[in-house]
Amino acid sequence: QFHLRESGGGLVQPGGSLKLSCAATTLAFDNYAVGWFRQAPGKEREGISCIGSSDGRTNYVDSVKGRFIMSRDGAEKMVYLQMNSLKPEDTAVYYCTAQPFYNCVDYVSKFRWYNWGQGTQVTVSS
């Protein structure tokens, strides 16, 4: 059992940028794939990106591809989501999640993941 904690959310104007962080307490975070999900009011939680545990490859859904970038800092046990060209439809609570020894197959399914952070609110509005 370990804990994840997201930070970096806030209010931003359309076209702006935010960088979310996901911090983990586990010592072996490099062995974990990390996913980012988001949940808008009245909608299902949706997976938007994933970075694999062994190959470090990043994956994105079409709605964020080209605008969002995942990265990880193994030494600091951190994973980041750089969000650029933000749109009002990106408004949601953003969650990070992690799974050991996983390479993001079917990562958009929330049932693939068992460890979740508490979420951070992102609001895109003028």
N, C-alpha and C positions, 0 to 999 in steps of 0.2 A: 504494500500500500504506500502510495506517495501522493503528494499534493501538487497541483498545478495552480498558478495564479496569473491571470491576465492583467495587463495594465495598458494605458496609453489611449484609451477611448476619450471621446469628448465631442464637442460641437464644432463643426467645420462647414464652411460654405461650399456650395457645388463647385467642382473643379479643384478643390483643395486636396491636401494630403494629411494622412495620419500614419503613425507607425505604432502598431500594437506589439506588445511583448508578452511572452509566455515563459514564466519561470517555473522550474521544477525542483523538487527537493531530493529526487533520487540521484544517487551517485553515478548510475549507469545510464544517464539520459541519452548518450550517443547510441545506445542499443534500441532506442524507441523511435518509431515513426510518430510524427506529430501532425495532427490535422487541425484545420480551422473550420469552424461551423459558425453559422449565424442564424438568428431567429428574429424575425420581424413580428410585430404585434398581430395576433390572429393567424399567423402562418406556422407551418412546420419548420423545425430546425433543419437547415440545409448545409451540406458539406460544400465548401468552396475551394479548399486547397489541402495539399498533403505533401510532406517531405518524408522520403523513405528512410528506414533505419540503416540498411546496409549500403545502398547505392547513393543515398543522398539526393536522389532525383526529386524534382518538384513537379507537382501536378496541379492543374487549375481547371475549374469549370469555365465554360465559355463566357459567362456573364462577368467574370473578373480577369480573364486572361488578357495579358497586355497592360493591365492597370495595377494588379497586385503582385507582389514579389515576396516569396518566403525565403528565409535564410536561417541558419542556426550557428550558434557559437558554442561549441562543445565544452570549451574550458569554463565558460560561465554558466553552462546548463540553461541556455536561453534559446528560444526560437522567436523569430520576428515575422511580422506581416506588414510590409510596407504597402500602404494603400494610396494610390495616386488617382488623379482625375475622378474624384469621388462624385457620386450622383445621389440624388435624394432616395433612390431605390436601394442604396446601400445601407440605409438607416436600419439598425438592428442591434441586438445584443450579440456580441462576438464571443465565442468560446474556443478555447484550445483543448485538445484532447490528445491522448498518447496511448500507444500500444506497442509492446515489445516485439522485436524481430518481425516486422511487418513492412511490406513494400507497397502499400497504398492500393492494393487491388480492391476495387469496389469501395473506395474510401468515402464516397458520398453517403453511404448507408450508415446512419448513426448506430446501428446495431453491431457494427464492427469494432466499436470503441467502448472502453470500460472505465477510463479515468478522465474526469472532466474538471475544468476550472469552474469558477463561479460566474464568469462572464464579465464583459466590460461594454458599456453602452457607447455606440457610435451614432451620432445624429448629423445628418447632412441636410442643411437647411440655410436659406438666405434670410 
